[in-house]
Amino acid sequence: MRTEDVLAAIATGLWRWDNATGMVTLDAEAARLLGLPAQAGTFSEAAVRARFHPVDWNEIKAIVGLAVAEGTLAEARLRIMDEEGRVLRTVRSRSKPEATGGDYQLFGTIQEVAEPVPGATAAHASITGDWRRSREAFLLDAGRALAEARSTAEVLRVAASLSMPGFSPDGLAVFGVEGDRLRVLGHHGYDRTDEGPFADMPLDTEYPAAEVIRTGRALYVPSPEEYRLRYPLLWPVIERFGRHSWAFLPLIVAGRTMGTWMAAFSHPVAFSPDERSVLTTVARMLAQALARAGVAENERELSLGLQRSMMPTLGPGIPGMSVAARYVPTGGGLQVGGDWYDLIPLPNGRIALVIGDVQGHDVRAAGLMGQLRIALRAYASEGHRPDAVLARASRFLVGLHEYAETEAYDDGDVVERAGPYNGPRFATCLYLECDPATGTLDIARAGHPDPAIRMADGTVILRPTDGGLPLGIDPDSDYPTTRIMLEPGETIMMCTDGLLETGGHDLESGWARIRTVLEEHRAEGDSLELEKLADALVQAVHGPTSHYTTGPLADRREDDIAVLLLSRHGRPPRRAPRRTVLAVAQAEPERIATARHQVRELLHDWADEEQVDSAVLMVSEMVTNVLVHTDGDALLVAEAAGEHGSRRLRVEVSDASDELPHKRRPGEWASSGRGLLLMEMLADVWGVDPRGTGKSIWFELYEPGPPEGAPAEIPPGPSVGSPSAS
């Protein structure tokens, strides 16, 4: 008798489902059971699917997927519908999948089963529906928690806290593959001493977790008897834990088995298709979370290594001075970028401080930064002046770009230029040479933000310095040097633009935020206080308060941050004056606005606001007159001295022209000629002093109540063209 006849006699049919072609082959009995004509044939998947209850069809799709992944039988109960949507019968399907690449075929049987009683059916449907809803909620919560875990330890903590619907395991372990060894990465529900036999074992060990690694398939052990039968040598070790069921599932990422997840139960578990589906889904999420955490940890380790190798230590202290520095990488990627700082001992006994920023926030920017930092250190160690160091560094960076392009085209490859940071990159830099004995600072600047000075009394001003183009743009660019004095008790701050612009700020609003921190910090000049100031500056940008000080720009992207602070020890004289110096070249008329801003910052706590406005107006007139009526540059020197409430402001603007200013009689509609008239009206004292080469025009303002030694009566302004007594 044929097999088909035997199966037909017991109301069992045969079917084959080919996933690749979407065709289903049925024998006559299978066709009859599915409500089709009782004859063998091949049908489309849609024709067969129309005979299944929609809920059952979704269920068998999930069960078949699980069986394909595990290499097990796919078993399910299916309700067969007629054309009117009525249930004809219930059948049980048992199928064995055979996978070929990404497709599979199912070979199995279909057999009619007796319908349960109506009450039992309703109760079963209610329980099944509740369980499925609970399962879906659990998987959503588990996926969310695992997605938020950022380290292996966090992933393992989440896995230990998972409470599965209806069959929560009370023992968990995660095994990882390292070479040809299997090691315990973490566990829950066991003592630390329990992991001894399993902490480190060869992959060929007869242990379920190792077998799962070798085969890539899940392994379910529903009873102690089966465990003892399959692994007799291990059972004496396992028996003492008192578990009754075990599931070992592969942790697979991108087709590679990276470990095994073990779930152990203190009660018997049959591992139904629904239960296996939940465990398989959790194992997949757990594998993805562990892979992400591993990548993140490797990136953090790499970025920390790069930072440690590229960021120098500040080395031995500078006599009479303190130095503090901070570097904060941007939040994304490898957390390395192009910002850097350096401290370089020079052959002449001086010290060089360098801060810079290579364009970009990626590994290439970090690589260029490392090369540029080494080049700058080499040029400085040769004894070159600040301007020569930056000029050589710019030529070096241009040469790197030319060499890279030549290499690319010599190899015959096409150089991809897509993206904002491909191709040549520039770098900004500020180079400061310090004489610790005198406090003299010689500064050269290449497109970098100007430094800021915090004076001994807490006044903070930006210190404009001459500068050139960023490094790497023009190999013949010049970098003029600006000399300033760092007085006892003063601190100079150098930073990259990330400190100013992070959080949606432009340079102006970002400077206002940082200036507040500098003014509020009451430093005493020692190294500990300077370290606190460095921390406070970073906290202003990245700390909790930064969320309430966002800037006016919609773009909230972060940038790398580098900060370098230099403070001179010593107490200033009791009445140490505030002083600022600014050169305004003929080719830089825009610096007149900077001059006005400098004077306003110098007088930030002046008692009379009208006097401050008058001083700003007179400075603007004096500097403008030099640029308009002479061929030379203007040098502004402003100094505020004395006790609060009785201070004297003296402002001088000098130039190289011997021609003295003349008082004019401008008409009502004249656009010029009022400079000296303004001086007579607004200044307490003013004058013009001829110099050996050139002249100096100056004025003084007194806070209400003249300082000691001031004349009882304010003399009138001098006659035009004649010097006045100072």
C-alpha positions in Angstrom: 0.0 0.0 0.0 1.3 3.5 -0.9 2.2 6.0 1.8 -0.4 8.4 0.5 -3.1 5.8 0.9 -2.1 5.1 4.5 -2.1 8.8 5.3 -5.4 9.3 3.6 -6.9 6.4 5.7 -6.0 8.3 8.9 -7.2 11.7 7.4 -3.7 13.1 7.1 -2.4 15.0 4.0 1.0 16.0 2.7 2.1 19.5 1.6 5.1 21.3 0.5 5.5 25.1 0.6 8.2 26.7 -1.5 8.9 30.1 -0.2 11.1 31.1 -3.2 8.4 30.5 -5.8 5.4 31.2 -3.6 3.8 27.9 -4.6 2.2 25.2 -2.4 2.0 21.5 -3.5 -0.8 19.5 -1.9 -1.9 15.8 -2.2 -5.6 15.0 -2.5 -6.2 14.6 1.2 -4.4 17.9 2.1 -6.4 19.7 -0.6 -9.6 18.3 0.9 -8.7 19.3 4.4 -8.0 22.8 3.2 -11.5 23.0 1.6 -10.1 22.8 -2.0 -11.1 20.2 -4.6 -9.9 16.8 -3.4 -7.3 16.2 -5.9 -3.5 16.7 -5.9 -2.1 19.8 -7.4 0.0 22.9 -7.0 -1.6 26.1 -5.8 -0.5 29.7 -5.3 0.3 30.8 -1.8 -2.6 33.3 -2.0 -5.1 30.5 -2.8 -4.0 28.5 0.2 -3.7 31.5 2.5 -7.4 32.4 1.7 -8.4 29.1 3.4 -6.7 30.0 6.7 -8.1 32.2 9.5 -6.2 35.5 9.2 -5.1 35.3 12.9 -3.8 31.8 12.4 -2.0 32.7 9.2 0.0 35.4 11.0 0.8 32.9 13.8 2.1 30.3 11.4 4.3 32.8 9.6 6.0 33.6 13.0 6.3 29.9 13.9 7.8 29.0 10.6 10.4 31.8 10.9 11.3 30.5 14.3 11.6 26.9 13.1 13.8 28.0 10.2 16.1 29.9 12.6 16.3 27.0 15.1 16.1 24.1 12.6 13.2 22.6 14.5 9.7 21.4 13.6 7.0 24.0 13.0 3.8 23.0 14.7 0.5 24.9 14.8 -3.3 24.6 14.9 -5.0 26.2 12.0 -8.7 27.0 11.4 -9.9 26.3 7.8 -12.5 28.8 6.4 -14.9 28.4 3.6 -15.8 31.1 1.0 -18.4 32.5 3.3 -15.9 33.0 6.2 -17.2 30.1 8.3 -14.9 27.7 10.1 -15.0 24.3 8.4 -12.6 22.5 10.6 -9.4 22.8 12.6 -6.2 21.1 11.4 -2.8 20.5 13.0 0.2 21.2 10.8 3.6 19.6 11.5 6.4 20.8 9.1 10.1 20.5 8.7 11.8 23.5 7.1 14.8 23.2 4.8 16.7 26.5 4.3 18.6 27.2 1.1 20.3 30.6 1.3 17.7 33.2 2.2 14.8 31.0 1.1 13.3 27.8 2.5 10.9 24.9 1.8 8.4 23.3 4.2 7.6 19.6 4.0 4.9 18.4 6.3 1.6 16.9 7.2 -1.9 18.3 7.8 -4.3 16.3 10.0 -7.8 17.1 11.2 -8.3 17.5 14.9 -11.4 17.5 17.1 -12.8 20.9 17.9 -12.7 21.8 21.6 -15.9 22.7 23.4 -17.1 26.2 22.7 -16.6 27.5 26.2 -13.1 26.1 26.3 -12.4 27.8 22.9 -13.5 31.2 24.2 -11.5 30.8 27.4 -8.4 29.7 25.5 -8.8 32.6 23.0 -9.1 35.1 25.9 -6.0 33.7 27.7 -4.0 33.6 24.5 -5.0 37.1 23.5 -4.0 38.5 27.0 -0.7 36.6 26.9 0.1 38.0 23.4 -0.7 41.5 24.4 1.5 41.1 27.5 4.3 39.6 25.3 4.1 42.6 22.9 4.3 45.1 25.8 7.2 43.2 27.3 9.1 43.1 24.0 8.6 46.9 23.5 9.9 47.7 27.0 12.8 45.3 26.6 13.8 46.8 23.3 13.6 50.3 24.6 15.7 49.5 27.7 18.3 47.6 25.7 18.5 50.4 23.1 19.3 53.0 25.8 22.1 50.9 27.3 25.5 52.4 26.5 28.0 49.8 27.9 28.3 46.1 28.3 27.6 46.4 32.0 24.4 48.4 31.4 23.2 45.8 28.8 23.8 43.0 31.3 22.0 44.9 34.0 19.0 45.3 31.7 19.0 41.7 30.7 19.0 40.7 34.4 16.0 42.8 35.1 13.8 41.5 32.3 10.6 39.9 33.6 9.1 37.8 30.8 5.3 37.3 30.6 4.4 34.1 32.4 7.8 32.4 32.5 10.4 34.7 33.9 13.8 33.0 34.3 15.6 33.3 37.7 19.0 32.5 36.4 20.7 34.3 33.5 24.2 34.2 32.0 25.8 35.7 28.9 28.8 34.0 27.3 31.1 35.7 24.9 33.6 34.3 22.3 37.2 35.3 22.6 39.3 33.5 20.1 38.8 29.8 20.7 37.5 30.3 24.2 34.1 30.8 25.8 34.0 33.2 28.7 31.3 34.4 31.1 30.6 38.1 30.4 28.0 38.5 33.2 25.3 36.6 35.1 22.4 37.0 37.4 20.9 34.6 39.9 24.2 32.9 40.7 27.0 33.6 43.2 30.3 34.8 42.0 31.9 31.5 43.1 29.4 29.6 40.9 31.0 30.7 37.7 34.3 28.9 38.4 33.8 25.9 36.1 32.2 28.0 33.3 34.3 31.2 33.5 36.7 30.1 30.8 36.3 27.0 28.6 37.4 25.8 25.1 34.7 26.0 22.4 34.8 22.3 21.9 33.6 21.7 25.5 30.5 19.5 25.8 28.4 22.3 27.3 25.2 23.6 25.8 26.5 27.2 25.5 29.5 26.0 23.6 27.3 23.8 21.4 25.2 26.7 20.5 28.3 28.7 19.4 29.4 25.8 17.2 26.0 25.2 15.6 24.5 28.7 15.6 21.2 27.2 16.7 19.2 27.5 19.9 19.0 24.7 22.3 16.2 24.0 24.7 16.4 21.6 27.7 12.9 21.3 29.2 13.7 18.9 32.1 16.5 17.8 34.4 16.1 14.3 32.9 16.9 15.5 29.4 19.8 17.5 30.7 21.2 14.5 32.5 20.7 12.3 29.4 22.4 14.8 26.9 25.2 16.0 29.2 25.9 13.2 31.7 29.3 14.5 32.7 28.1 18.0 33.4 25.0 17.1 35.3 26.6 16.6 38.7 27.8 20.2 38.4 24.5 21.6 37.2 22.2 19.7 39.5 23.2 21.7 42.6 21.7 24.9 41.2 18.2 23.4 41.4 16.9 24.5 38.0 14.3 22.6 36.0 14.5 24.0 32.5 17.1 25.8 30.4 17.2 27.7 27.2 20.5 28.5 25.4 20.1 31.0 22.5 22.8 32.2 20.1 23.7 35.9 20.1 24.0 36.6 16.3 25.0 39.9 14.7 25.5 40.3 11.0 25.5 36.5 10.6 28.3 35.9 13.1 27.6 34.2 16.4 29.2 36.3 19.1 28.0 34.5 22.2 25.3 32.6 24.0 22.5 33.8 26.2 21.4 31.3 28.9 18.0 31.5 30.6 17.4 29.0 33.5 14.1 28.4 35.2 13.3 27.0 38.6 10.0 25.5 37.3 9.3 23.3 34.3 8.9 25.1 31.0 7.7 23.3 27.9 9.1 25.9 25.5 6.1 26.3 23.3 6.4 28.1 20.0 5.2 31.4 21.6 7.7 31.0 24.5 10.6 30.2 22.1 9.5 33.2 19.9 9.8 35.6 22.9 13.2 34.1 23.9 14.5 34.3 20.3 13.4 38.0 20.0 15.0 38.9 23.3 18.2 37.2 22.2 18.3 39.1 19.0 17.8 42.4 20.8 20.4 41.5 23.4 23.0 40.6 20.7 22.4 44.0 18.9 22.7 45.8 22.3 25.9 44.0 23.2 27.4 44.7 19.7 26.5 48.4 20.0 27.9 48.6 23.5 31.1 46.9 22.3 31.6 49.3 19.4 30.9 52.3 21.7 33.4 51.0 24.3 36.0 50.4 21.6 35.5 53.9 20.3 35.8 55.4 23.7 39.0 53.5 24.4 40.4 54.5 21.0 39.4 58.2 21.5 40.9 58.2 25.0 44.1 56.7 23.7 44.2 59.3 20.9 43.6 62.1 23.3 46.3 60.8 25.7 48.8 60.5 22.9 48.0 63.9 21.3 47.3 66.1 24.3 50.4 67.0 26.1 50.9 67.3 29.8 51.7 70.8 30.9 55.0 69.6 32.3 56.9 71.4 35.1 55.6 74.7 36.4 56.6 78.1 35.1 58.4 80.2 37.7 56.1 82.9 39.0 53.2 81.7 36.9 50.4 79.1 36.8 49.0 77.3 33.8 45.7 75.3 33.4 44.2 73.7 30.4 41.2 71.7 29.4 40.2 69.7 26.3 36.6 68.5 25.7 35.9 66.5 22.5 32.6 66.9 20.7 29.8 64.5 21.5 29.7 62.3 18.5 31.8 59.7 16.7 35.2 58.8 18.2 35.2 62.0 20.3 38.4 63.2 18.8 38.9 66.3 16.7 41.2 69.0 15.6 41.5 71.2 18.7 44.8 71.1 20.7 47.0 73.0 23.1 50.7 72.8 23.9 53.4 74.1 26.3 56.9 74.3 24.8 60.1 75.2 26.7 62.2 77.5 24.5 66.0 77.7 24.1 66.1 81.3 25.4 64.5 80.3 28.8 61.1 81.5 27.8 57.9 79.4 27.4 55.6 79.1 24.4 51.9 78.4 24.8 50.0 77.2 21.7 46.3 76.6 21.1 44.7 75.8 17.8 41.9 74.2 15.9 42.1 72.1 12.7 39.0 72.2 10.6 36.7 69.2 11.2 35.8 66.8 14.0 36.9 63.4 12.6 40.0 61.1 12.6 41.6 63.0 9.7 41.3 66.3 11.7 42.9 64.6 14.6 45.7 63.2 12.4 46.4 66.6 10.9 46.4 68.2 14.3 49.0 65.7 15.5 51.3 66.5 12.6 50.8 70.2 12.9 51.5 70.2 16.7 54.7 68.3 16.2 55.8 70.8 13.4 55.0 73.8 15.6 57.0 72.3 18.5 59.9 71.7 16.2 59.9 75.2 14.8 59.6 76.7 18.2 62.4 74.6 19.7 64.7 75.9 16.9 64.4 79.4 18.5 62.2 81.1 15.9 60.1 84.1 16.8 56.3 83.7 17.0 55.7 85.2 13.5 58.3 82.9 12.0 56.9 79.8 13.8 53.4 80.4 12.3 54.7 81.2 8.9 56.6 78.0 8.7 53.7 76.0 10.1 51.4 77.4 7.4 53.8 76.4 4.7 54.1 72.9 6.3 50.3 72.5 6.2 50.1 73.6 2.6 52.8 71.2 1.7 50.8 68.3 3.3 47.8 69.1 1.1 49.9 69.2 -2.0 51.6 65.9 -1.2 48.3 64.2 -0.4 46.8 65.3 -3.8 49.9 64.3 -5.7 49.9 60.8 -4.1 46.2 60.3 -4.9 46.6 61.1 -8.6 49.9 59.3 -9.0 48.1 56.1 -7.9 45.5 56.7 -10.6 42.6 56.8 -8.2 39.8 59.3 -8.2 39.8 61.5 -5.2 36.3 61.8 -3.7 35.5 65.4 -2.8 32.0 65.0 -1.4 31.4 66.3 2.1 32.3 69.4 3.9 35.7 68.3 5.2 37.2 66.5 2.2 40.1 68.2 0.4 42.5 70.7 1.9 41.9 71.8 5.4 43.0 74.9 7.3 43.8 75.5 10.9 43.5 78.4 13.3 46.2 79.0 15.8 47.4 81.4 18.6 51.1 81.3 19.5 52.2 83.1 22.7 55.8 83.4 23.8 56.1 84.3 27.5 58.9 85.8 29.5 58.2 84.6 33.1 60.6 87.2 34.6 58.9 90.3 33.2 55.4 89.1 32.2 56.0 90.1 28.6 53.8 88.2 26.1 54.6 88.2 22.4 51.5 86.9 20.5 51.1 85.9 16.9 47.7 84.8 15.7 46.4 82.9 12.6 42.7 83.4 12.2 42.1 82.4 15.9 39.9 84.1 18.4 41.6 86.9 20.4 42.7 86.2 23.9 41.0 87.7 27.0 42.6 89.4 30.0 41.2 89.2 33.5 42.7 92.0 35.4 43.5 91.9 39.1 40.3 93.8 40.1 38.1 91.3 38.1 37.7 93.5 35.0 37.7 91.3 31.9 38.5 92.6 28.4 39.1 91.0 25.0 42.7 91.9 23.9 42.7 92.5 20.2 46.0 91.3 18.6 47.3 91.5 15.1 46.8 88.4 13.0 47.0 86.7 9.6 45.2 84.1 7.7 44.5 80.6 9.1 47.3 78.2 8.6 47.3 76.2 5.4 45.6 78.8 3.1 48.5 80.9 1.8 52.1 79.6 2.1 53.4 83.2 2.0 51.1 84.7 4.7 52.6 87.0 7.3 51.8 86.9 11.0 52.6 90.1 12.8 53.4 90.0 16.5 51.6 91.9 19.3 53.4 92.5 22.6 51.4 92.9 25.8 52.3 92.9 29.5 50.7 90.4 31.9 50.7 92.3 35.2 50.8 90.5 38.7 47.4 89.1 39.5 46.3 89.1 35.9 45.1 86.0 33.9 45.1 85.5 30.1 42.6 83.1 28.6 43.0 81.5 25.2 40.3 79.2 23.8 39.0 77.7 20.6 35.7 78.8 19.1 33.9 75.8 20.6 34.0 77.4 24.0 32.2 80.4 22.5 29.8 79.0 20.0 28.6 75.7 21.5 24.9 75.8 22.3 23.8 78.0 19.4 25.9 81.1 20.2 27.7 83.4 17.9 31.0 84.9 18.9 29.4 87.9 20.6 26.8 86.1 22.7 29.2 83.3 23.5 31.8 85.8 24.7 29.2 87.4 27.0 28.5 84.0 28.6 32.2 83.3 29.2 33.0 86.8 30.4 30.4 86.4 33.2 32.3 83.3 34.4 35.6 85.1 34.3 34.3 88.2 36.2 32.6 86.1 38.9 35.7 84.0 39.6 37.7 85.5 42.4 41.1 83.9 41.8 44.1 84.5 44.0 46.7 83.6 41.3 47.6 80.1 42.6 47.4 77.0 40.5 44.5 75.5 42.5 42.3 78.5 41.8 43.2 78.5 38.1 42.2 74.9 37.9 38.8 75.8 39.4 38.4 78.6 36.8 39.2 76.1 34.0 36.5 73.8 35.3 34.0 76.7 35.6 34.5 77.7 32.0 33.8 74.2 30.7 30.8 73.9 33.0 29.3 77.1 31.6 29.2 75.4 28.2 28.5 71.7 29.1 27.2 71.8 32.6 23.6 71.9 33.8 23.4 75.7 33.6 24.3 75.6 29.9 20.7 74.5 29.1 19.4 77.8 30.3 22.0 79.9 28.4 21.4 78.8 24.8 22.3 81.3 22.1 20.3 83.0 19.4 21.1 80.6 16.6 18.9 77.6 15.7 22.0 75.5 15.0 22.8 73.8 18.4 25.7 71.7 17.1 28.6 71.1 19.5 32.2 71.7 18.8 35.5 70.6 20.3 36.7 72.8 23.2 40.2 73.7 24.2 41.0 76.2 26.9 44.4 77.5 28.0 44.9 79.8 31.1 48.0 81.6 32.1 48.1 83.6 35.4 51.0 85.7 36.8 51.6 85.4 40.5 52.0 88.3 42.9 49.8 91.0 44.3 49.3 94.1 42.3 49.8 97.6 43.7 46.9 98.9 45.8 45.9 101.2 43.0 47.0 99.2 40.0 45.5 100.9 36.9 43.5 99.2 34.3 45.1 99.6 30.9 44.4 98.6 27.3 46.4 99.2 24.2 45.2 98.9 20.6 46.8 99.6 17.2 44.5 100.6 14.3 46.0 100.4 10.9 45.0 102.4 7.8 43.8 99.1 6.2 41.7 98.2 9.2 39.1 100.9 9.8 36.7 98.2 11.2 38.9 98.2 14.3 37.5 101.6 15.3 34.5 99.6 16.5 36.9 97.4 18.5 38.4 100.5 20.0 35.0 101.7 21.2 34.2 98.3 22.6 37.6 98.2 24.4 37.0 101.5 26.2 33.5 100.5 27.2 34.7 97.3 28.7 37.5 99.1 30.5 34.8 101.4 32.1 32.2 98.6 32.8 31.8 99.7 36.4 32.3 103.5 35.9 29.9 105.5 38.1 28.6 107.9 35.4 27.2 106.2 32.3 27.1 109.6 30.4 30.8 109.9 30.9 31.3 106.4 29.5 29.3 107.4 26.4 31.4 110.6 26.1 34.6 108.7 26.3 33.5 106.2 23.6 32.5 109.0 21.3 35.7 110.9 21.7 37.8 107.8 21.1 35.9 107.1 17.9 36.5 110.7 16.7 40.2 110.6 17.7 41.0 107.4 15.9 38.9 108.2 12.9 40.8 111.6 12.5 44.1 109.8 12.4 43.0 107.4 9.6 41.3 110.2 7.6 43.8 113.0 8.0 47.2 111.1 8.1 48.8 108.3 6.2 49.8 106.4 9.3 48.3 104.1 11.9 46.7 105.0 15.2 47.9 103.7 18.6 45.3 103.9 21.3 46.3 103.7 25.0 43.6 103.9 27.7 44.2 103.8 31.4 41.8 104.0 34.4 43.5 104.6 37.7 42.5 105.4 41.3 39.9 104.3 43.8 36.3 103.5 42.8 34.3 106.6 42.8 37.2 108.9 42.3 39.1 107.4 39.3 40.8 109.2 36.4 40.5 107.9 32.8 43.3 109.0 30.5 43.1 108.1 26.8 45.9 108.9 24.3 45.8 108.4 20.6 49.2 108.9 18.9 50.3 108.8 15.2 53.4 109.5 13.2 52.2 112.7 11.5 53.7 116.1 12.6 50.6 118.0 11.5 48.7 119.3 14.5 44.9 119.3 14.5 43.1 122.6 13.7 39.9 123.8 15.2 37.3 124.4 12.6 34.0 126.3 12.4 31.8 123.7 10.7 28.5 124.9 9.3 25.1 123.5 10.1 25.3 120.9 7.4 29.0 120.0 7.6 29.8 116.3 8.0 33.2 116.8 9.8 35.3 119.4 11.7 33.6 118.8 15.1 36.3 116.6 16.8 38.0 119.3 18.8 34.7 121.0 19.7 33.5 117.7 21.1 36.7 117.4 23.1 36.2 120.9 24.6 32.6 120.0 25.5 33.0 116.5 26.9 36.5 116.1 28.3 37.5 117.4 31.8 41.0 117.9 30.5 42.4 117.4 27.0 45.5 118.4 24.9 47.8 117.7 22.1 51.5 116.8 22.7 54.1 116.9 19.9 56.4 113.9 20.0 59.8 113.4 18.4 58.1 111.8 15.5 54.5 112.5 15.4 52.0 113.7 18.1 49.6 112.5 20.7 46.1 113.8 21.4 44.7 113.0 24.8 41.9 113.6 27.2 41.0 112.9 30.8 37.7 112.2 32.6 37.2 112.1 36.3 34.5 110.1 38.2 32.3 112.4 40.3 34.7 113.9 42.9 38.2 114.5 41.4 41.1 112.2 42.5 43.7 113.4 44.9 46.0 116.0 43.3 43.5 117.1 40.7 43.3 120.9 40.1 40.5 122.7 42.0 39.4 124.3 38.8 39.4 122.4 35.4 41.4 124.6 33.1 39.9 125.3 29.6 41.2 123.3 26.6 44.4 124.5 25.0 44.4 126.8 22.1 44.4 125.0 18.8 47.8 124.1 17.6 49.5 124.6 20.9 50.4 121.9 23.4 48.8 121.9 26.8 50.3 121.0 30.2 49.6 117.5 31.1 
